[in-house]
Structures are given as C-alpha cells and as structure tokens.
Amino acid sequence: MSNTSRILLPLDTDTADKAVDLAVRLKDDVAGFKVGLELINAAGFDVFERIYDAAGKDAKIFYDCKFHDIPNTVAGASRAAAKRGVWMFNVHASGGSAMMRAAVQGAAEGAEAGGHARKPLVLAVTILTSIAPEVLSGELGVERPLKDHVVSLARLAQDSGCDGIVASPHEIAAIREACGPDFVLVIPGVRPAGADVGDQKRVMTPGEAVALGADYLVVGRPVYGAPDPSAAARAINAEADAARNNG
Ligand SMILES: O=C(O)c1cc(=O)[nH]c(=O)n1[C@@H]1O[C@H](COP(=O)(O)O)[C@@H](O)[C@H]1O
C-alpha cells in the first residue's frame, strides 16, 4: 500500500476475482481499499481474506457497511465486523447518537474478542454525496441548509465517539472548523477535472478536496474505469500532493 496516497479505492465489482485483480494492480498506488455493499453481497466475507492475500496482511480495508438500525442491532453488527479485523467501517449518522455510541462500543468489544490490537475506526456517513440540496429539503423534508445539517451530524458523530465522518467535498471546511484537525474526513464525490460525474451531486476535484482538508478521497469509477487504472490513480496522487504542498 502507498503511505502517501490519499485514495481509498472502492472495489465496487460483482465478483471476488475482479476485486482481487484490482487490488493487485493498484495496491502500490492507493492508501487502502473499500469493500462496499455490492462486493460483499456478491462475493461474501471471504473476500476480505482474498484481498489481504493479494495486497498484504497490513492492507487497509474500509468496510463500507453503512449500518443504520436500532442501537442493539448495530452494536452486535459492529462487534462482528470488528472481530474480523477491518481497519475502518461506517454507520449512518442519522441513526442518532445512541446508535453511534453502540457502534463505537461494539467496535471496541469486537476488536478485543478478535485479539486485534486496535479498534476499527468508526465513521459516520452524514448526507450521501448523491443527495442534492433540493432533494434534502424537498423529498426528505430537512429544512435547514444542507451544509448546516451535515455539520450538525458531524458534531453529533464526534460527540458520540465516532472517529470521523463521510461527507462531500463541499462540507470539508465547515466540518474541519467545527470538529478540529484530528477528526478523520473521508470524502467521496471526488472527480478529476472533466471526468464523468455519474450519480454524484456534490463533487469537487481531488486537489480541491485535499486543499480544503480531506484526509482520504474515495474515488472509484474515474480510477477503475480508466483505460490504465494505475496511471489514473497516480495522476490523482500527483494532484493531491501538489495541493498539499501548496497548502
Ligand atoms: O460511504 C461511502 O463510501 C459513500 C458515501 C457517500 O456519501 N457517497 C459515496 O459515493 N460513497 C461511496 O463512495 C464510492 C464512490 O464511487 P465513485 O462515484 O465511483 O467514485 C461508492 O463506493 C459509494 O458507495
């Protein structure tokens, strides 16, 4: 894995073989891999071991499970996920503080039960990057401005013991100001200039996101969909490095 890259590459594929192939090709160009709902439902939990075999036992795996349920259920699911030994997993902040506290406690208990030295980082998804402001206010009935809502959820996540949040690039600066330098900001909705936005609504470039204070960039289709995924990842790393050095 790269110690300097900010990219957490989503292995959004429908077979373990395709995910492993990506992991082998990109392990030196990215900070870690994200195993999300498509891959886990298609390939099952054995895919974690296959990725560790392909990318090394110290590979950083972000398990993007987005738990959102009653606290007791999320505690149990978090315990089970942490026992497997993932580096990071996430829950939805809109599950509320009791649910997030249950996730954090379950993560600590699961790591101990699994004999892992450290608890996985628990991140809270604020408002999905595919949600436009007018959808938040119209369909979902949230009246305050999207950025205020996201910052409020980020504060709630921090007060509930979460290690960081998932949010769009548009909210990075406000969350940094509210939650401080040590709160981990994992940022999807990242697109190199000119890349297809797809279903993402609140996007910025890698350089912009890093300049604003992102810790990690979740960027998938522009990398694994490129003719040369490794070159695409390296171009994003170069843009992120330049933004960091200018900042
Ligand atoms: O939790 C996530 O990772 C996530 C949260 C969010 O608000 N938006 C979002 O796009 N994601 C994930 O980030 C990845 C983005 O992929 P691309 O749009 O292909 O770059 C997908 O795997 C999504 O599941």
The ligand as a Gaussian input file, in Angstrom:
#p B3LYP/6-31G(d) Opt

LIG

0 1
 O      -19.742000       5.725000       2.339000
 C      -19.294000       5.870000       1.188000
 O      -18.226000       5.373000       0.870000
 C      -20.016000       6.785000       0.276000
 C      -20.771000       7.783000       0.876000
 C      -21.318000       8.799000       0.083000
 O      -21.942000       9.733000       0.597000
 N      -21.125000       8.752000      -1.264000
 C      -20.425000       7.747000      -1.882000
 O      -20.276000       7.798000      -3.108000
 N      -19.901000       6.726000      -1.123000
 C      -19.200000       5.604000      -1.785000
 O      -18.075000       6.114000      -2.489000
 C      -17.901000       5.444000      -3.731000
 C      -17.901000       6.459000      -4.840000
 O      -17.636000       5.837000      -6.056000
 P      -17.448000       6.671000      -7.388000
 O      -18.661000       7.546000      -7.559000
 O      -17.334000       5.611000      -8.437000
 O      -16.178000       7.485000      -7.222000
 C      -19.005000       4.394000      -3.844000
 O      -18.464000       3.141000      -3.471000
 C      -20.037000       4.826000      -2.822000
 O      -20.676000       3.723000      -2.215000

